[in-house]
Amino acid sequence: MERLVKMTLEGAHGKVIVDGKLSDPFVISRGVRQGDGLSVTLLNLVLHKALKNLEQSNTTDTNLWTCR
């Protein structure tokens, strides 16, 4: 799965508009592109893994379940 995600994001470039002019392309080396549907999938995968680890820890500390 990790390899597939890396392949999807590898070589991504972006451009921005500054003062009405399009910038030169730049490499996107971190994160996902704005509006990329992959970001939702990655968030769900990470949350699923975190909750699974929390459940397996059999902790009674309810502060670990509190979102702040």
N, CA, C, O and CB atoms as a CASP TS submission, in Angstrom:
PFRMAT TS
TARGET T0000
AUTHOR 0000-0000-0000
METHOD Language model
MODEL 1
PARENT N/A
ATOM      1  N   MET     1       0.829  -1.198   0.000  1.00  0.00           N
ATOM      2  CA  MET     1       0.000   0.000   0.000  1.00  0.00           C
ATOM      3  C   MET     1       0.872   1.261   0.000  1.00  0.00           C
ATOM      4  O   MET     1       0.620   2.212  -0.739  1.00  0.00           O
ATOM      5  CB  MET     1      -0.942  -0.001   1.218  1.00  0.00           C
ATOM      6  N   GLU     2       1.905   1.238   0.851  1.00  0.00           N
ATOM      7  CA  GLU     2       2.788   2.407   0.940  1.00  0.00           C
ATOM      8  C   GLU     2       3.457   2.697  -0.408  1.00  0.00           C
ATOM      9  O   GLU     2       3.598   3.851  -0.813  1.00  0.00           O
ATOM     10  CB  GLU     2       3.861   2.187   2.025  1.00  0.00           C
ATOM     11  N   ARG     3       3.863   1.626  -1.089  1.00  0.00           N
ATOM     12  CA  ARG     3       4.514   1.797  -2.384  1.00  0.00           C
ATOM     13  C   ARG     3       3.555   2.413  -3.407  1.00  0.00           C
ATOM     14  O   ARG     3       3.956   3.243  -4.222  1.00  0.00           O
ATOM     15  CB  ARG     3       5.040   0.448  -2.895  1.00  0.00           C
ATOM     16  N   LEU     4       2.298   2.003  -3.357  1.00  0.00           N
ATOM     17  CA  LEU     4       1.295   2.539  -4.274  1.00  0.00           C
ATOM     18  C   LEU     4       1.076   4.034  -4.027  1.00  0.00           C
ATOM     19  O   LEU     4       0.968   4.814  -4.974  1.00  0.00           O
ATOM     20  CB  LEU     4      -0.032   1.773  -4.122  1.00  0.00           C
ATOM     21  N   VAL     5       1.012   4.428  -2.760  1.00  0.00           N
ATOM     22  CA  VAL     5       0.831   5.844  -2.414  1.00  0.00           C
ATOM     23  C   VAL     5       2.035   6.652  -2.895  1.00  0.00           C
ATOM     24  O   VAL     5       1.873   7.732  -3.462  1.00  0.00           O
ATOM     25  CB  VAL     5       0.637   6.020  -0.879  1.00  0.00           C
ATOM     26  N   LYS     6       3.229   6.133  -2.671  1.00  0.00           N
ATOM     27  CA  LYS     6       4.442   6.835  -3.115  1.00  0.00           C
ATOM     28  C   LYS     6       4.456   6.995  -4.628  1.00  0.00           C
ATOM     29  O   LYS     6       4.828   8.052  -5.139  1.00  0.00           O
ATOM     30  CB  LYS     6       5.700   6.082  -2.656  1.00  0.00           C
ATOM     31  N   MET     7       4.058   5.960  -5.341  1.00  0.00           N
ATOM     32  CA  MET     7       4.022   6.031  -6.800  1.00  0.00           C
ATOM     33  C   MET     7       3.017   7.085  -7.273  1.00  0.00           C
ATOM     34  O   MET     7       3.249   7.770  -8.269  1.00  0.00           O
ATOM     35  CB  MET     7       3.668   4.657  -7.393  1.00  0.00           C
ATOM     36  N   THR     8       1.918   7.206  -6.563  1.00  0.00           N
ATOM     37  CA  THR     8       0.885   8.172  -6.932  1.00  0.00           C
ATOM     38  C   THR     8       1.370   9.606  -6.748  1.00  0.00           C
ATOM     39  O   THR     8       1.055  10.481  -7.554  1.00  0.00           O
ATOM     40  CB  THR     8      -0.377   7.938  -6.105  1.00  0.00           C
ATOM     41  N   LEU     9       2.137   9.846  -5.686  1.00  0.00           N
ATOM     42  CA  LEU     9       2.562  11.199  -5.354  1.00  0.00           C
ATOM     43  C   LEU     9       3.915  11.574  -5.949  1.00  0.00           C
ATOM     44  O   LEU     9       4.247  12.756  -6.035  1.00  0.00           O
ATOM     45  CB  LEU     9       2.615  11.355  -3.869  1.00  0.00           C
ATOM     46  N   GLU    10       4.688  10.587  -6.357  1.00  0.00           N
ATOM     47  CA  GLU    10       6.039  10.831  -6.857  1.00  0.00           C
ATOM     48  C   GLU    10       6.019  11.682  -8.122  1.00  0.00           C
ATOM     49  O   GLU    10       5.223  11.456  -9.034  1.00  0.00           O
ATOM     50  CB  GLU    10       6.749   9.507  -7.129  1.00  0.00           C
ATOM     51  N   GLY    11       6.909  12.660  -8.153  1.00  0.00           N
ATOM     52  CA  GLY    11       7.038  13.495  -9.342  1.00  0.00           C
ATOM     53  C   GLY    11       5.963  14.563  -9.474  1.00  0.00           C
ATOM     54  O   GLY    11       5.803  15.142 -10.548  1.00  0.00           O
ATOM     55  N   ALA    12       5.224  14.834  -8.404  1.00  0.00           N
ATOM     56  CA  ALA    12       4.164  15.847  -8.467  1.00  0.00           C
ATOM     57  C   ALA    12       4.780  17.249  -8.541  1.00  0.00           C
ATOM     58  O   ALA    12       5.732  17.568  -7.828  1.00  0.00           O
ATOM     59  CB  ALA    12       3.221  15.734  -7.232  1.00  0.00           C
ATOM     60  N   HIS    13       4.218  18.059  -9.410  1.00  0.00           N
ATOM     61  CA  HIS    13       4.663  19.445  -9.557  1.00  0.00           C
ATOM     62  C   HIS    13       3.459  20.368  -9.394  1.00  0.00           C
ATOM     63  O   HIS    13       2.315  19.961  -9.598  1.00  0.00           O
ATOM     64  CB  HIS    13       5.355  19.672 -10.941  1.00  0.00           C
ATOM     65  N   GLY    14       3.731  21.598  -9.028  1.00  0.00           N
ATOM     66  CA  GLY    14       2.655  22.564  -8.889  1.00  0.00           C
ATOM     67  C   GLY    14       3.072  23.912  -9.443  1.00  0.00           C
ATOM     68  O   GLY    14       4.257  24.176  -9.651  1.00  0.00           O
ATOM     69  N   LYS    15       2.090  24.756  -9.678  1.00  0.00           N
ATOM     70  CA  LYS    15       2.313  26.138 -10.098  1.00  0.00           C
ATOM     71  C   LYS    15       1.323  26.991  -9.345  1.00  0.00           C
ATOM     72  O   LYS    15       0.239  26.524  -8.996  1.00  0.00           O
ATOM     73  CB  LYS    15       2.159  26.317 -11.652  1.00  0.00           C
ATOM     74  N   VAL    16       1.677  28.229  -9.090  1.00  0.00           N
ATOM     75  CA  VAL    16       0.763  29.160  -8.447  1.00  0.00           C
ATOM     76  C   VAL    16       0.683  30.440  -9.272  1.00  0.00           C
ATOM     77  O   VAL    16       1.566  30.743 -10.074  1.00  0.00           O
ATOM     78  CB  VAL    16       1.216  29.467  -6.998  1.00  0.00           C
ATOM     79  N   ILE    17      -0.390  31.172  -9.054  1.00  0.00           N
ATOM     80  CA  ILE    17      -0.549  32.452  -9.733  1.00  0.00           C
ATOM     81  C   ILE    17      -0.173  33.554  -8.751  1.00  0.00           C
ATOM     82  O   ILE    17      -0.755  33.664  -7.671  1.00  0.00           O
ATOM     83  CB  ILE    17      -2.012  32.642 -10.267  1.00  0.00           C
ATOM     84  N   VAL    18       0.799  34.363  -9.134  1.00  0.00           N
ATOM     85  CA  VAL    18       1.258  35.485  -8.310  1.00  0.00           C
ATOM     86  C   VAL    18       1.169  36.743  -9.157  1.00  0.00           C
ATOM     87  O   VAL    18       1.756  36.811 -10.237  1.00  0.00           O
ATOM     88  CB  VAL    18       2.725  35.258  -7.778  1.00  0.00           C
ATOM     89  N   ASP    19       0.442  37.730  -8.675  1.00  0.00           N
ATOM     90  CA  ASP    19       0.244  38.984  -9.424  1.00  0.00           C
ATOM     91  C   ASP    19      -0.253  38.725 -10.842  1.00  0.00           C
ATOM     92  O   ASP    19       0.152  39.398 -11.790  1.00  0.00           O
ATOM     93  CB  ASP    19       1.549  39.783  -9.475  1.00  0.00           C
ATOM     94  N   GLY    20      -1.140  37.735 -10.971  1.00  0.00           N
ATOM     95  CA  GLY    20      -1.738  37.438 -12.266  1.00  0.00           C
ATOM     96  C   GLY    20      -0.856  36.637 -13.201  1.00  0.00           C
ATOM     97  O   GLY    20      -1.246  36.364 -14.336  1.00  0.00           O
ATOM     98  N   LYS    21       0.336  36.253 -12.740  1.00  0.00           N
ATOM     99  CA  LYS    21       1.246  35.486 -13.595  1.00  0.00           C
ATOM    100  C   LYS    21       1.471  34.105 -13.003  1.00  0.00           C
ATOM    101  O   LYS    21       1.571  33.942 -11.787  1.00  0.00           O
ATOM    102  CB  LYS    21       2.594  36.224 -13.769  1.00  0.00           C
ATOM    103  N   LEU    22       1.548  33.121 -13.877  1.00  0.00           N
ATOM    104  CA  LEU    22       1.766  31.740 -13.469  1.00  0.00           C
ATOM    105  C   LEU    22       3.245  31.529 -13.162  1.00  0.00           C
ATOM    106  O   LEU    22       4.112  31.886 -13.959  1.00  0.00           O
ATOM    107  CB  LEU    22       1.287  30.757 -14.566  1.00  0.00           C
ATOM    108  N   SER    23       3.520  30.952 -12.010  1.00  0.00           N
ATOM    109  CA  SER    23       4.907  30.718 -11.602  1.00  0.00           C
ATOM    110  C   SER    23       5.531  29.571 -12.386  1.00  0.00           C
ATOM    111  O   SER    23       4.850  28.829 -13.094  1.00  0.00           O
ATOM    112  CB  SER    23       4.978  30.423 -10.105  1.00  0.00           C
ATOM    113  N   ASP    24       6.831  29.453 -12.238  1.00  0.00           N
ATOM    114  CA  ASP    24       7.519  28.279 -12.775  1.00  0.00           C
ATOM    115  C   ASP    24       7.076  27.067 -11.968  1.00  0.00           C
ATOM    116  O   ASP    24       6.675  27.210 -10.813  1.00  0.00           O
ATOM    117  CB  ASP    24       9.082  28.452 -12.728  1.00  0.00           C
ATOM    118  N   PRO    25       7.140  25.879 -12.556  1.00  0.00           N
ATOM    119  CA  PRO    25       6.755  24.683 -11.799  1.00  0.00           C
ATOM    120  C   PRO    25       7.723  24.410 -10.648  1.00  0.00           C
ATOM    121  O   PRO    25       8.919  24.681 -10.752  1.00  0.00           O
ATOM    122  CB  PRO    25       6.694  23.465 -12.729  1.00  0.00           C
ATOM    123  N   PHE    26       7.192  23.872  -9.555  1.00  0.00           N
ATOM    124  CA  PHE    26       8.013  23.484  -8.412  1.00  0.00           C
ATOM    125  C   PHE    26       7.593  22.090  -7.981  1.00  0.00           C
ATOM    126  O   PHE    26       6.456  21.671  -8.198  1.00  0.00           O
ATOM    127  CB  PHE    26       7.875  24.502  -7.234  1.00  0.00           C
ATOM    128  N   VAL    27       8.522  21.386  -7.372  1.00  0.00           N
ATOM    129  CA  VAL    27       8.279  20.008  -6.935  1.00  0.00           C
ATOM    130  C   VAL    27       7.487  20.022  -5.639  1.00  0.00           C
ATOM    131  O   VAL    27       7.811  20.766  -4.714  1.00  0.00           O
ATOM    132  CB  VAL    27       9.614  19.235  -6.750  1.00  0.00           C
ATOM    133  N   ILE    28       6.454  19.202  -5.575  1.00  0.00           N
ATOM    134  CA  ILE    28       5.694  19.015  -4.343  1.00  0.00           C
ATOM    135  C   ILE    28       6.288  17.792  -3.660  1.00  0.00           C
ATOM    136  O   ILE    28       6.113  16.663  -4.118  1.00  0.00           O
ATOM    137  CB  ILE    28       4.136  18.842  -4.618  1.00  0.00           C
ATOM    138  N   SER    29       6.996  18.032  -2.552  1.00  0.00           N
ATOM    139  CA  SER    29       7.719  16.936  -1.918  1.00  0.00           C
ATOM    140  C   SER    29       7.094  16.462  -0.614  1.00  0.00           C
ATOM    141  O   SER    29       7.539  15.467  -0.042  1.00  0.00           O
ATOM    142  CB  SER    29       9.126  17.349  -1.664  1.00  0.00           C
ATOM    143  N   ARG    30       6.070  17.160  -0.137  1.00  0.00           N
ATOM    144  CA  ARG    30       5.416  16.758   1.109  1.00  0.00           C
ATOM    145  C   ARG    30       3.907  16.919   0.984  1.00  0.00           C
ATOM    146  O   ARG    30       3.405  17.792   0.277  1.00  0.00           O
ATOM    147  CB  ARG    30       5.947  17.585   2.299  1.00  0.00           C
ATOM    148  N   GLY    31       3.212  16.051   1.689  1.00  0.00           N
ATOM    149  CA  GLY    31       1.757  16.160   1.720  1.00  0.00           C
ATOM    150  C   GLY    31       1.112  15.715   0.421  1.00  0.00           C
ATOM    151  O   GLY    31       1.752  15.108  -0.437  1.00  0.00           O
ATOM    152  N   VAL    32      -0.158  16.029   0.298  1.00  0.00           N
ATOM    153  CA  VAL    32      -0.903  15.705  -0.916  1.00  0.00           C
ATOM    154  C   VAL    32      -1.391  17.000  -1.537  1.00  0.00           C
ATOM    155  O   VAL    32      -1.485  18.031  -0.871  1.00  0.00           O
ATOM    156  CB  VAL    32      -2.095  14.745  -0.615  1.00  0.00           C
ATOM    157  N   ARG    33      -1.696  16.932  -2.808  1.00  0.00           N
ATOM    158  CA  ARG    33      -2.159  18.126  -3.511  1.00  0.00           C
ATOM    159  C   ARG    33      -3.539  18.536  -3.010  1.00  0.00           C
ATOM    160  O   ARG    33      -4.343  17.697  -2.603  1.00  0.00           O
ATOM    161  CB  ARG    33      -2.192  17.882  -5.031  1.00  0.00           C
ATOM    162  N   GLN    34      -3.796  19.832  -3.047  1.00  0.00           N
ATOM    163  CA  GLN    34      -5.079  20.348  -2.597  1.00  0.00           C
ATOM    164  C   GLN    34      -6.200  19.714  -3.416  1.00  0.00           C
ATOM    165  O   GLN    34      -6.141  19.680  -4.645  1.00  0.00           O
ATOM    166  CB  GLN    34      -5.122  21.890  -2.710  1.00  0.00           C
ATOM    167  N   GLY    35      -7.211  19.218  -2.727  1.00  0.00           N
ATOM    168  CA  GLY    35      -8.354  18.612  -3.391  1.00  0.00           C
ATOM    169  C   GLY    35      -8.134  17.171  -3.815  1.00  0.00           C
ATOM    170  O   GLY    35      -9.019  16.563  -4.417  1.00  0.00           O
ATOM    171  N   ASP    36      -6.976  16.621  -3.512  1.00  0.00           N
ATOM    172  CA  ASP    36      -6.669  15.239  -3.900  1.00  0.00           C
ATOM    173  C   ASP    36      -7.506  14.278  -3.062  1.00  0.00           C
ATOM    174  O   ASP    36      -7.473  14.334  -1.833  1.00  0.00           O
ATOM    175  CB  ASP    36      -5.150  14.934  -3.727  1.00  0.00           C
ATOM    176  N   GLY    37      -8.248  13.406  -3.714  1.00  0.00           N
ATOM    177  CA  GLY    37      -9.085  12.438  -3.019  1.00  0.00           C
ATOM    178  C   GLY    37      -8.286  11.464  -2.163  1.00  0.00           C
ATOM    179  O   GLY    37      -8.835  10.833  -1.259  1.00  0.00           O
ATOM    180  N   LEU    38      -7.010  11.342  -2.440  1.00  0.00           N
ATOM    181  CA  LEU    38      -6.155  10.448  -1.682  1.00  0.00           C
ATOM    182  C   LEU    38      -6.007  10.902  -0.226  1.00  0.00           C
ATOM    183  O   LEU    38      -5.792  10.075   0.660  1.00  0.00           O
ATOM    184  CB  LEU    38      -4.790  10.355  -2.341  1.00  0.00           C
ATOM    185  N   SER    39      -6.122  12.211   0.026  1.00  0.00           N
ATOM    186  CA  SER    39      -5.946  12.719   1.390  1.00  0.00           C
ATOM    187  C   SER    39      -6.987  12.139   2.346  1.00  0.00           C
ATOM    188  O   SER    39      -6.666  11.831   3.494  1.00  0.00           O
ATOM    189  CB  SER    39      -6.028  14.246   1.399  1.00  0.00           C
ATOM    190  N   VAL    40      -8.215  11.988   1.891  1.00  0.00           N
ATOM    191  CA  VAL    40      -9.279  11.427   2.726  1.00  0.00           C
ATOM    192  C   VAL    40      -8.981   9.957   3.045  1.00  0.00           C
ATOM    193  O   VAL    40      -9.156   9.505   4.177  1.00  0.00           O
ATOM    194  CB  VAL    40     -10.655  11.561   2.019  1.00  0.00           C
ATOM    195  N   THR    41      -8.536   9.233   2.036  1.00  0.00           N
ATOM    196  CA  THR    41      -8.203   7.818   2.223  1.00  0.00           C
ATOM    197  C   THR    41      -7.055   7.652   3.206  1.00  0.00           C
ATOM    198  O   THR    41      -7.111   6.797   4.090  1.00  0.00           O
ATOM    199  CB  THR    41      -7.841   7.169   0.884  1.00  0.00           C
ATOM    200  N   LEU    42      -6.016   8.465   3.056  1.00  0.00           N
ATOM    201  CA  LEU    42      -4.875   8.384   3.973  1.00  0.00           C
ATOM    202  C   LEU    42      -5.283   8.720   5.402  1.00  0.00           C
ATOM    203  O   LEU    42      -4.840   8.065   6.345  1.00  0.00           O
ATOM    204  CB  LEU    42      -3.760   9.324   3.517  1.00  0.00           C
ATOM    205  N   LEU    43      -6.127   9.740   5.566  1.00  0.00           N
ATOM    206  CA  LEU    43      -6.608  10.099   6.903  1.00  0.00           C
ATOM    207  C   LEU    43      -7.370   8.935   7.525  1.00  0.00           C
ATOM    208  O   LEU    43      -7.158   8.606   8.692  1.00  0.00           O
ATOM    209  CB  LEU    43      -7.507  11.353   6.840  1.00  0.00           C
ATOM    210  N   ASN    44      -8.246   8.317   6.759  1.00  0.00           N
ATOM    211  CA  ASN    44      -9.018   7.181   7.279  1.00  0.00           C
ATOM    212  C   ASN    44      -8.125   6.016   7.674  1.00  0.00           C
ATOM    213  O   ASN    44      -8.355   5.376   8.700  1.00  0.00           O
ATOM    214  CB  ASN    44     -10.032   6.718   6.245  1.00  0.00           C
ATOM    215  N   LEU    45      -7.103   5.735   6.864  1.00  0.00           N
ATOM    216  CA  LEU    45      -6.184   4.643   7.178  1.00  0.00           C
ATOM    217  C   LEU    45      -5.416   4.913   8.475  1.00  0.00           C
ATOM    218  O   LEU    45      -5.258   4.017   9.303  1.00  0.00           O
ATOM    219  CB  LEU    45      -5.201   4.431   6.023  1.00  0.00           C
ATOM    220  N   VAL    46      -4.948   6.132   8.645  1.00  0.00           N
ATOM    221  CA  VAL    46      -4.183   6.492   9.848  1.00  0.00           C
ATOM    222  C   VAL    46      -5.080   6.456  11.083  1.00  0.00           C
ATOM    223  O   VAL    46      -4.674   5.936  12.123  1.00  0.00           O
ATOM    224  CB  VAL    46      -3.547   7.896   9.692  1.00  0.00           C
ATOM    225  N   LEU    47      -6.285   6.997  10.985  1.00  0.00           N
ATOM    226  CA  LEU    47      -7.208   6.979  12.123  1.00  0.00           C
ATOM    227  C   LEU    47      -7.591   5.551  12.499  1.00  0.00           C
ATOM    228  O   LEU    47      -7.668   5.215  13.680  1.00  0.00           O
ATOM    229  CB  LEU    47      -8.468   7.793  11.801  1.00  0.00           C
ATOM    230  N   HIS    48      -7.828   4.725  11.505  1.00  0.00           N
ATOM    231  CA  HIS    48      -8.168   3.325  11.764  1.00  0.00           C
ATOM    232  C   HIS    48      -7.048   2.628  12.535  1.00  0.00           C
ATOM    233  O   HIS    48      -7.299   1.925  13.514  1.00  0.00           O
ATOM    234  CB  HIS    48      -8.445   2.585  10.442  1.00  0.00           C
ATOM    235  N   LYS    49      -5.814   2.830  12.083  1.00  0.00           N
ATOM    236  CA  LYS    49      -4.659   2.210  12.742  1.00  0.00           C
ATOM    237  C   LYS    49      -4.501   2.748  14.172  1.00  0.00           C
ATOM    238  O   LYS    49      -4.228   1.976  15.091  1.00  0.00           O
ATOM    239  CB  LYS    49      -3.366   2.469  11.924  1.00  0.00           C
ATOM    240  N   ALA    50      -4.670   4.059  14.366  1.00  0.00           N
ATOM    241  CA  ALA    50      -4.530   4.656  15.695  1.00  0.00           C
ATOM    242  C   ALA    50      -5.586   4.119  16.656  1.00  0.00           C
ATOM    243  O   ALA    50      -5.277   3.786  17.800  1.00  0.00           O
ATOM    244  CB  ALA    50      -4.630   6.182  15.607  1.00  0.00           C
ATOM    245  N   LEU    51      -6.819   4.034  16.197  1.00  0.00           N
ATOM    246  CA  LEU    51      -7.890   3.530  17.061  1.00  0.00           C
ATOM    247  C   LEU    51      -7.698   2.050  17.376  1.00  0.00           C
ATOM    248  O   LEU    51      -7.977   1.603  18.488  1.00  0.00           O
ATOM    249  CB  LEU    51      -9.254   3.751  16.402  1.00  0.00           C
ATOM    250  N   LYS    52      -7.227   1.305  16.401  1.00  0.00           N
ATOM    251  CA  LYS    52      -6.974  -0.120  16.619  1.00  0.00           C
ATOM    252  C   LYS    52      -5.882  -0.304  17.679  1.00  0.00           C
ATOM    253  O   LYS    52      -6.012  -1.146  18.567  1.00  0.00           O
ATOM    254  CB  LYS    52      -6.564  -0.812  15.289  1.00  0.00           C
ATOM    255  N   ASN    53      -4.806   0.486  17.583  1.00  0.00           N
ATOM    256  CA  ASN    53      -3.730   0.422  18.575  1.00  0.00           C
ATOM    257  C   ASN    53      -4.225   0.818  19.954  1.00  0.00           C
ATOM    258  O   ASN    53      -3.822   0.228  20.956  1.00  0.00           O
ATOM    259  CB  ASN    53      -2.570   1.322  18.163  1.00  0.00           C
ATOM    260  N   LEU    54      -5.095   1.812  20.010  1.00  0.00           N
ATOM    261  CA  LEU    54      -5.636   2.275  21.279  1.00  0.00           C
ATOM    262  C   LEU    54      -6.512   1.200  21.917  1.00  0.00           C
ATOM    263  O   LEU    54      -6.445   0.976  23.126  1.00  0.00           O
ATOM    264  CB  LEU    54      -6.436   3.566  21.080  1.00  0.00           C
ATOM    265  N   GLU    55      -7.328   0.543  21.111  1.00  0.00           N
ATOM    266  CA  GLU    55      -8.176  -0.531  21.625  1.00  0.00           C
ATOM    267  C   GLU    55      -7.343  -1.710  22.119  1.00  0.00           C
ATOM    268  O   GLU    55      -7.682  -2.327  23.128  1.00  0.00           O
ATOM    269  CB  GLU    55      -9.154  -0.997  20.547  1.00  0.00           C
ATOM    270  N   GLN    56      -6.270  -2.023  21.424  1.00  0.00           N
ATOM    271  CA  GLN    56      -5.426  -3.148  21.801  1.00  0.00           C
ATOM    272  C   GLN    56      -4.605  -2.882  23.054  1.00  0.00           C
ATOM    273  O   GLN    56      -4.117  -3.814  23.693  1.00  0.00           O
ATOM    274  CB  GLN    56      -4.512  -3.494  20.669  1.00  0.00           C
ATOM    275  N   SER    57      -4.452  -1.603  23.406  1.00  0.00           N
ATOM    276  CA  SER    57      -3.658  -1.282  24.591  1.00  0.00           C
ATOM    277  C   SER    57      -4.429  -1.589  25.880  1.00  0.00           C
ATOM    278  O   SER    57      -3.838  -1.610  26.959  1.00  0.00           O
ATOM    279  CB  SER    57      -3.243   0.195  24.565  1.00  0.00           C
ATOM    280  N   ASN    58      -5.750  -1.828  25.776  1.00  0.00           N
ATOM    281  CA  ASN    58      -6.603  -2.137  26.931  1.00  0.00           C
ATOM    282  C   ASN    58      -6.421  -1.137  28.069  1.00  0.00           C
ATOM    283  O   ASN    58      -6.364  -1.518  29.238  1.00  0.00           O
ATOM    284  CB  ASN    58      -6.308  -3.540  27.437  1.00  0.00           C
ATOM    285  N   THR    59      -6.332   0.113  27.726  1.00  0.00           N
ATOM    286  CA  THR    59      -6.123   1.137  28.736  1.00  0.00           C
ATOM    287  C   THR    59      -7.444   1.568  29.362  1.00  0.00           C
ATOM    288  O   THR    59      -8.495   1.525  28.722  1.00  0.00           O
ATOM    289  CB  THR    59      -5.410   2.341  28.131  1.00  0.00           C
ATOM    290  N   THR    60      -7.372   1.977  30.604  1.00  0.00           N
ATOM    291  CA  THR    60      -8.574   2.507  31.291  1.00  0.00           C
ATOM    292  C   THR    60      -8.485   4.010  31.438  1.00  0.00           C
ATOM    293  O   THR    60      -9.369   4.630  32.027  1.00  0.00           O
ATOM    294  CB  THR    60      -8.748   1.857  32.681  1.00  0.00           C
ATOM    295  N   ASP    61      -7.420   4.606  30.905  1.00  0.00           N
ATOM    296  CA  ASP    61      -7.247   6.049  30.973  1.00  0.00           C
ATOM    297  C   ASP    61      -8.146   6.700  29.929  1.00  0.00           C
ATOM    298  O   ASP    61      -7.838   6.679  28.737  1.00  0.00           O
ATOM    299  CB  ASP    61      -5.761   6.446  30.754  1.00  0.00           C
ATOM    300  N   THR    62      -9.259   7.279  30.381  1.00  0.00           N
ATOM    301  CA  THR    62     -10.236   7.860  29.445  1.00  0.00           C
ATOM    302  C   THR    62      -9.716   9.118  28.798  1.00  0.00           C
ATOM    303  O   THR    62     -10.284   9.550  27.795  1.00  0.00           O
ATOM    304  CB  THR    62     -11.539   8.162  30.154  1.00  0.00           C
ATOM    305  N   ASN    63      -8.658   9.736  29.317  1.00  0.00           N
ATOM    306  CA  ASN    63      -8.101  10.925  28.678  1.00  0.00           C
ATOM    307  C   ASN    63      -7.542  10.619  27.291  1.00  0.00           C
ATOM    308  O   ASN    63      -7.448  11.511  26.449  1.00  0.00           O
ATOM    309  CB  ASN    63      -7.011  11.524  29.552  1.00  0.00           C
ATOM    310  N   LEU    64      -7.174   9.370  27.053  1.00  0.00           N
ATOM    311  CA  LEU    64      -6.657   8.993  25.748  1.00  0.00           C
ATOM    312  C   LEU    64      -7.744   9.020  24.689  1.00  0.00           C
ATOM    313  O   LEU    64      -7.436   9.088  23.499  1.00  0.00           O
ATOM    314  CB  LEU    64      -6.029   7.618  25.809  1.00  0.00           C
ATOM    315  N   TRP    65      -9.000   8.969  25.087  1.00  0.00           N
ATOM    316  CA  TRP    65     -10.119   8.956  24.168  1.00  0.00           C
ATOM    317  C   TRP    65     -10.711  10.351  23.978  1.00  0.00           C
ATOM    318  O   TRP    65     -11.680  10.510  23.235  1.00  0.00           O
ATOM    319  CB  TRP    65     -11.183   8.002  24.663  1.00  0.00           C
ATOM    320  N   THR    66     -10.153  11.350  24.627  1.00  0.00           N
ATOM    321  CA  THR    66     -10.701  12.695  24.562  1.00  0.00           C
ATOM    322  C   THR    66     -10.022  13.489  23.459  1.00  0.00           C
ATOM    323  O   THR    66      -8.795  13.565  23.413  1.00  0.00           O
ATOM    324  CB  THR    66     -10.546  13.407  25.907  1.00  0.00           C
ATOM    325  N   CYS    67     -10.806  14.078  22.577  1.00  0.00           N
ATOM    326  CA  CYS    67     -10.249  14.949  21.540  1.00  0.00           C
ATOM    327  C   CYS    67     -10.201  16.364  22.086  1.00  0.00           C
ATOM    328  O   CYS    67     -11.196  16.878  22.597  1.00  0.00           O
ATOM    329  CB  CYS    67     -11.091  14.884  20.221  1.00  0.00           C
ATOM    330  N   ARG    68      -9.069  16.973  21.976  1.00  0.00           N
ATOM    331  CA  ARG    68      -8.925  18.360  22.466  1.00  0.00           C
ATOM    332  C   ARG    68      -8.487  19.265  21.378  1.00  0.00           C
ATOM    333  O   ARG    68      -8.314  20.463  21.603  1.00  0.00           O
ATOM    334  CB  ARG    68      -7.942  18.443  23.611  1.00  0.00           C
TER
END
